[in-house]
Amino acid sequence: MKLSVVIVNYNVEHFLDQCLYSVFKASKNLDVEVFVVDNNSVDESMKMVHRKYPEVKCIENEKNVGFSVANNQAIRESTGEYVLLLK
C-alpha cells in the first residue's frame, strides 16, 4: 500500500460524502486505502459511508475521543507507506 488517507468525522454527513467522492476521484489509479473514524456521530453519516463507499475502512467510536486520538486510531491500522490526514 502506498497511501493511507484518514478522515475524522463528527456529524458532517454532507461534507464527508463530498470529501470521500473527491478522494476516490483523485486516487482512481493509485494504491490507496481510506479510513473514516467516526466520533460517535448522531447523524446518518456512517450509514451513508457503508452504503456509498463500501471500500472504506470504518472505525466507529462509542464516544467522541477527539481529533488527535481518532487520527492515531487509523494510523495504527494503516498499511500505507505515507499517511494523509484530512481535516
Number of C-alpha atoms within 10 A of each C-alpha: 12 12 18 21 21 25 21 22 23 18 16 15 18 11 12 20 16 10 15 20 13 12 15 15 10 10 12 10 8 11 11 18 20 22 23 22 23 24 21 16 18 10 12 12 20 25 11 15 19 13 10 13 16 10 12 15 18 18 17 16 14 10 10 15 13 13 16 9 14 22 19 14 15 24 19 8 12 20 15 17 9 13 18 13 14 11 9
